[in-house]
Amino acid sequence: MRFFRRLIVVSVSICCLSALATDDKWPLADKSAVSGGFRQTVRDINGSIAYTSTGKFSATRAGRYRWEINSPDHQLFILNELGFWQWDKDLDVVILRDAPDASTLPLTAIWDGALNRDKKRLAHSDVIPEVGLDSLSVEQISTQIIRVTAVDALGQESIFDLTIDTAIVPSSTEFVLTVPDGADFYDESDRMSSSDRQ
């Protein structure tokens, strides 16, 4: 969960940055949906690698997101019209929460084509007061790799390398989660039927 919360913090911060004009063609400029792989590397204040994680992701401009961690643990996060789903596959637990605003998610920034090569510094209040980021950048590494780098107030650096696979277009079924048989399910969302409210 810490992983996804950091992603949300990064995305909120991205929204606070001004886009820099470039002549580079953004790889998703004409795409309405995208799939690919990711690698997250977190470095401590001394530059040593604290941990890495890898997996797959899918997204649509319509605000649907899928983030699947395959290593070191196995988790699936889905954002759709019903809410924000987290399936911890190792513990076989599914949790449904209220959906965050899709525009605040980090993958939202990849549609814009905004390259921030200067790693603009952010004021603590410009991000999320209880977390805070010291700096953030979004850049195109190659024709298929987009990197989001965030440094928090404690000097910990999180690097998200997103490898875009333009040959794979995600289907709508990728953004649906059916609770598996035998899994523990917890509905922590505010969505309740009218009969539940009475």
Secondary structure as GFF3:
##gff-version 3
##sequence-region A 1 198
A	DSSP	alpha_helix	2	16	.	.	.	ID=ss1
A	DSSP	beta_strand	33	43	.	.	.	ID=ss2
A	DSSP	beta_strand	49	60	.	.	.	ID=ss3
A	DSSP	beta_strand	65	71	.	.	.	ID=ss4
A	DSSP	beta_strand	75	80	.	.	.	ID=ss5
A	DSSP	beta_strand	83	88	.	.	.	ID=ss6
A	DSSP	beta_strand	93	97	.	.	.	ID=ss7
A	DSSP	three_ten_helix	102	104	.	.	.	ID=ss8
A	DSSP	three_ten_helix	106	108	.	.	.	ID=ss9
A	DSSP	alpha_helix	109	112	.	.	.	ID=ss10
A	DSSP	three_ten_helix	124	126	.	.	.	ID=ss11
A	DSSP	beta_strand	133	140	.	.	.	ID=ss12
A	DSSP	beta_strand	145	152	.	.	.	ID=ss13
A	DSSP	beta_strand	157	164	.	.	.	ID=ss14
A	DSSP	three_ten_helix	172	175	.	.	.	ID=ss15
A	DSSP	beta_strand	184	187	.	.	.	ID=ss16
A	DSSP	alpha_helix	194	197	.	.	.	ID=ss17
###
